[in-house]
Amino acid sequence: MSEEVLKDAEARMEKAIEVLRSELSTVRAGRATPALLEKVTVDYYGVPTPIQQLATITVADARLLVVQPWDRSTLAAIERAIQKAELGLNPQNDGQVIRIVVPPLTEERRRELTKLVRRFGEDARVAIRNVRRDAIEELRRREKEGLLSEDESRRLQERVQKLTDQMVGRVDALLEQKEKELLEI
């Protein structure tokens, strides 16, 4: 019964890390990746549609993305959506596909992106700590209700803390990896 508190806490902490991974994948490191266009939505016959549902996005080389729509009539709408997304990318439409050259990052832009990545990391740490707080409060509540002994509650709280430390360590490792990628020229 008390193990379910730990399992729930672990699952919620894993979700926080997955959200961080998702956010980090949208931060471009001067290298072309389809994840750059993940959050772009295209106005497709009046319905905002994710670009992945309208086209194939491939990496032609380290600095070039190619967007090939399944329906050529959507080329202009996709091109407008990429421009509106304010990703700092300039799509080039040749009537068949859209080519997007990913420009190299300036030193100033690298520093800005590093700050953004750190903010994402701090948000993930806060989310993990909130999960820890909720789990410990639940364990204390169960202890007060007589569902757990004091020793059992303390032992489980220590396990929650160890789990929290482990998850924060994973967040730090992800951030370190992304910062290294951003500052690499």
N, C-alpha and C positions, 0 to 999 in steps of 0.2 A: 504493500500500500504506500509506504513512504518512498519506495524506490521509484514510483511513478512521478513523484515530484522531481527527482533527479533526471529522469528520462525526459520529462516535459521541459525542464530547464535546458538540458543539452540540445533538444530539438530546436528550441527557440534561439539559443545561441548560434547554432548552425545556420539558421535562417538569417541572422544578422551578418554572419560571414558571407553568405551567398549574396546578400544585398550589396555588401562591400565589393565583392568580386565583380558583380554586375556594373556597379558605378565605376570601378577602376577600368573596366574594359572599354568604357565609352571615352576615357581620357586618352587622347592620341599622343603617341610618343614619337611623332615624326615618321612613323612607319605606317604603311597602309594596312588596314584590317577591316573586314566587313562590320565589326562591332561599332565602328565609327558612325555608321548609318542606322544603328539599331533603333534609336528613338525618333527617327524621321517618319512622319506620317504624311501621306499623300492624299489630297482631296480627289477621291475617285468616285465620280458621279455623285458628288455631294456627301459622300461618306468618308470620314478620316480613316485611312487604311494604312497599316504598317508597310513600309517599303518592301520588306521581305515577302509579303504576300502578292506583290505585283511584279517582282523582278528577281533575277539571279544576280547576286553581288559576288564578284570574284576579285582576287588580287592578281593583277598581271605581273607586277614586280614590286619591289620594296616601297615604291612611292606612287603606285598607280592602282586605282580601283576601277573596275569596269562594272557598270550596272546595265544589265540586259533585260529590258522588260519583256514579259510574255505577250503583251498586247502593245504594238508600236504606237497606238493612239494615246498611250499614257506617257510617252516620252517627255512632252512639254510639262505635264503636271508633276512628274517626278523631278525634273530639273528645277522647277519653281520651288518644290518642297525642300530640296537640298539647299537652295539658296536661302530660303526663309529660315532654315534651321540654325543659321548663324554659327556654323561649325568652322568657319574660316576656310572653307573649301570652295573652289570655283569649278562647277561642272561644265563639261564641254559636250554638247550634243552634236552627233554627226548624222542623225537621221536613223541610225541603226541601234547604236548603244550610247551610253553616257560615260565618258571617261572623266575621272576625277584625279588630278595630280595632287598628291599630299605634299605641301611645301615643307621644307625643313624648318624646324623650330628655332626661333631666336633665343638667345640666352635669357632675355627678359621673360619671354613666354614660358620657357622651361621653369623658371623660378615661380611664376604664377601657377602653373600646373602642379608644381610640387606642393605649394600651399593648399591648393584645392584637394590634392590627394591626402594631405595630412588632415584636412577638415573631414573628409570622408572617413578616415581612420578613427578620428576622435568620435564621430557619430556612432561608428560601430562599437567602439569601446563603451560609450555611454549606454547603448542598447544592451550590451552584454552585462554591464553592471546593474542595469534595471532588472534584467532577468534574475540576476543573483539576489537582488533585494527582494523580489517577489517570492523566490523559492525559499529564502530564509524566513520571511514573514509567514509563509505557509507552514513551514516546519515548526515555528514557534507557536502558531495557532493550534496545530495538532498536539503539540506538547501540553499546552494549557487545557485542551479538551480531554487530556488523558489518553490520547491515541498513541502517543510516543513517550518513552521514558526520557528523562533528562539526558542520560548518556547517549542514547540512540539519536536524539535530536542534535546533540553537539557533534557526534560523529558524522552525521549527514550534512550538517552545516560546514564542517571541514571539507567534506567531499565536494560540496557546491563551490567552496572557495578554490579548491584545487582545479576544478573544472573551469572556473572563471579565469584563473591564471593561465591555464593551458590555451583557452580560446583567445585571450588577449595576446598571448605569444604568437598565435597564428595570425592575428590581425597585424601585429608588428612585422612579422615576416613578409606578409603580402605587401605592406607599405614599403618596406625596405627594397623589395624586388621592384616595385613600380617606380620608386624614386630613382633607383639605379638605372632603370630603363629610360626614364625621362632625361636624366642628366648625361646619359651616354651620347656622344656626338657621332 
